[in-house]
Amino acid sequence: MLYKKISVEVIVVADEAEAVVAELNAALDGLEASHTLFGGGIETVAFEHPGKRRRSALAHTIAAGETVAGALKTARAGMTVALRAVI
């Protein structure tokens, strides 16, 4: 039988690590109900990041969405003013 090993690395703030591990374990339990899982486990390693904290891809996406939403609100307000001026 052919198997594949799936490795996932997640980096979180140390204060949130226990909660994240608990949620990951719950997710694995849910997967185990519908899939055959062998072995595995969650390993945590503490380390200190030497530089400035960078934003994740998700944070960049959220920020971009907020920027677009802000631009749309500004454009809508401008169109409302222009429409009122024409009427």
C-alpha positions as protocol buffer text, in pm:
chain_id: "A"
residue {
  index: 1
  type: MET
  ca { x: 0 y: 0 z: 0 }
}
residue {
  index: 2
  type: LEU
  ca { x: 128 y: 348 z: -86 }
}
residue {
  index: 3
  type: TYR
  ca { x: 130 y: 614 z: 186 }
}
residue {
  index: 4
  type: LYS
  ca { x: 205 y: 986 z: 183 }
}
residue {
  index: 5
  type: LYS
  ca { x: 338 y: 1186 z: 473 }
}
residue {
  index: 6
  type: ILE
  ca { x: 187 y: 1533 z: 511 }
}
residue {
  index: 7
  type: SER
  ca { x: 397 y: 1789 z: 702 }
}
residue {
  index: 8
  type: VAL
  ca { x: 258 y: 2125 z: 809 }
}
residue {
  index: 9
  type: GLU
  ca { x: 453 y: 2399 z: 984 }
}
residue {
  index: 10
  type: VAL
  ca { x: 265 y: 2675 z: 1164 }
}
residue {
  index: 11
  type: ILE
  ca { x: 423 y: 2961 z: 1355 }
}
residue {
  index: 12
  type: VAL
  ca { x: 215 y: 3136 z: 1620 }
}
residue {
  index: 13
  type: VAL
  ca { x: 275 y: 3377 z: 1906 }
}
residue {
  index: 14
  type: ALA
  ca { x: 392 y: 3178 z: 2210 }
}
residue {
  index: 15
  type: ASP
  ca { x: 93 y: 3291 z: 2421 }
}
residue {
  index: 16
  type: GLU
  ca { x: -148 y: 3136 z: 2168 }
}
residue {
  index: 17
  type: ALA
  ca { x: 39 y: 2808 z: 2113 }
}
residue {
  index: 18
  type: GLU
  ca { x: -160 y: 2595 z: 2359 }
}
residue {
  index: 19
  type: ALA
  ca { x: -494 y: 2706 z: 2216 }
}
residue {
  index: 20
  type: VAL
  ca { x: -375 y: 2644 z: 1860 }
}
residue {
  index: 21
  type: VAL
  ca { x: -247 y: 2296 z: 1950 }
}
residue {
  index: 22
  type: ALA
  ca { x: -583 y: 2216 z: 2113 }
}
residue {
  index: 23
  type: GLU
  ca { x: -771 y: 2324 z: 1800 }
}
residue {
  index: 24
  type: LEU
  ca { x: -533 y: 2130 z: 1576 }
}
residue {
  index: 25
  type: ASN
  ca { x: -585 y: 1818 z: 1786 }
}
residue {
  index: 26
  type: ALA
  ca { x: -962 y: 1863 z: 1758 }
}
residue {
  index: 27
  type: ALA
  ca { x: -929 y: 1901 z: 1380 }
}
residue {
  index: 28
  type: LEU
  ca { x: -719 y: 1585 z: 1362 }
}
residue {
  index: 29
  type: ASP
  ca { x: -981 y: 1399 z: 1564 }
}
residue {
  index: 30
  type: GLY
  ca { x: -1242 y: 1512 z: 1312 }
}
residue {
  index: 31
  type: LEU
  ca { x: -1026 y: 1396 z: 1021 }
}
residue {
  index: 32
  type: GLU
  ca { x: -970 y: 1063 z: 1190 }
}
residue {
  index: 33
  type: ALA
  ca { x: -1344 y: 1005 z: 1195 }
}
residue {
  index: 34
  type: SER
  ca { x: -1358 y: 1006 z: 815 }
}
residue {
  index: 35
  type: HIS
  ca { x: -1001 y: 913 z: 710 }
}
residue {
  index: 36
  type: THR
  ca { x: -744 y: 655 z: 812 }
}
residue {
  index: 37
  type: LEU
  ca { x: -458 y: 835 z: 986 }
}
residue {
  index: 38
  type: PHE
  ca { x: -139 y: 665 z: 1104 }
}
residue {
  index: 39
  type: GLY
  ca { x: 89 y: 806 z: 1369 }
}
residue {
  index: 40
  type: GLY
  ca { x: 165 y: 1172 z: 1374 }
}
residue {
  index: 41
  type: GLY
  ca { x: 162 y: 1423 z: 1648 }
}
residue {
  index: 42
  type: ILE
  ca { x: 209 y: 1790 z: 1714 }
}
residue {
  index: 43
  type: GLU
  ca { x: 550 y: 1915 z: 1816 }
}
residue {
  index: 44
  type: THR
  ca { x: 606 y: 2263 z: 1957 }
}
residue {
  index: 45
  type: VAL
  ca { x: 941 y: 2439 z: 1964 }
}
residue {
  index: 46
  type: ALA
  ca { x: 995 y: 2782 z: 2116 }
}
residue {
  index: 47
  type: PHE
  ca { x: 1220 y: 3024 z: 1933 }
}
residue {
  index: 48
  type: GLU
  ca { x: 1279 y: 3396 z: 1922 }
}
residue {
  index: 49
  type: HIS
  ca { x: 1244 y: 3581 z: 1597 }
}
residue {
  index: 50
  type: PRO
  ca { x: 1535 y: 3823 z: 1563 }
}
residue {
  index: 51
  type: GLY
  ca { x: 1368 y: 4078 z: 1338 }
}
residue {
  index: 52
  type: LYS
  ca { x: 1053 y: 4279 z: 1307 }
}
residue {
  index: 53
  type: ARG
  ca { x: 735 y: 4071 z: 1287 }
}
residue {
  index: 54
  type: ARG
  ca { x: 617 y: 4045 z: 930 }
}
residue {
  index: 55
  type: ARG
  ca { x: 257 y: 4031 z: 822 }
}
residue {
  index: 56
  type: SER
  ca { x: 127 y: 3700 z: 697 }
}
residue {
  index: 57
  type: ALA
  ca { x: -30 y: 3653 z: 356 }
}
residue {
  index: 58
  type: LEU
  ca { x: -368 y: 3657 z: 531 }
}
residue {
  index: 59
  type: ALA
  ca { x: -287 y: 3987 z: 702 }
}
residue {
  index: 60
  type: HIS
  ca { x: -185 y: 4134 z: 365 }
}
residue {
  index: 61
  type: THR
  ca { x: -509 y: 4011 z: 208 }
}
residue {
  index: 62
  type: ILE
  ca { x: -719 y: 4157 z: 488 }
}
residue {
  index: 63
  type: ALA
  ca { x: -533 y: 4489 z: 468 }
}
residue {
  index: 64
  type: ALA
  ca { x: -582 y: 4499 z: 91 }
}
residue {
  index: 65
  type: GLY
  ca { x: -953 y: 4431 z: 138 }
}
residue {
  index: 66
  type: GLU
  ca { x: -979 y: 4714 z: 388 }
}
residue {
  index: 67
  type: THR
  ca { x: -797 y: 4947 z: 149 }
}
residue {
  index: 68
  type: VAL
  ca { x: -1030 y: 4853 z: -136 }
}
residue {
  index: 69
  type: ALA
  ca { x: -1334 y: 4890 z: 88 }
}
residue {
  index: 70
  type: GLY
  ca { x: -1212 y: 5233 z: 197 }
}
residue {
  index: 71
  type: ALA
  ca { x: -1151 y: 5337 z: -163 }
}
residue {
  index: 72
  type: LEU
  ca { x: -1499 y: 5219 z: -261 }
}
residue {
  index: 73
  type: LYS
  ca { x: -1657 y: 5413 z: 25 }
}
residue {
  index: 74
  type: THR
  ca { x: -1467 y: 5725 z: -77 }
}
residue {
  index: 75
  type: ALA
  ca { x: -1566 y: 5680 z: -442 }
}
residue {
  index: 76
  type: ARG
  ca { x: -1930 y: 5623 z: -346 }
}
residue {
  index: 77
  type: ALA
  ca { x: -1928 y: 5937 z: -131 }
}
residue {
  index: 78
  type: GLY
  ca { x: -1777 y: 6133 z: -422 }
}
residue {
  index: 79
  type: MET
  ca { x: -2039 y: 5999 z: -663 }
}
residue {
  index: 80
  type: THR
  ca { x: -2315 y: 6089 z: -417 }
}
residue {
  index: 81
  type: VAL
  ca { x: -2186 y: 6447 z: -392 }
}
residue {
  index: 82
  type: ALA
  ca { x: -2152 y: 6469 z: -771 }
}
residue {
  index: 83
  type: LEU
  ca { x: -2501 y: 6327 z: -827 }
}
residue {
  index: 84
  type: ARG
  ca { x: -2653 y: 6573 z: -580 }
}
residue {
  index: 85
  type: ALA
  ca { x: -2473 y: 6858 z: -755 }
}
residue {
  index: 86
  type: VAL
  ca { x: -2619 y: 6753 z: -1091 }
}
residue {
  index: 87
  type: ILE
  ca { x: -2972 y: 6710 z: -953 }
}
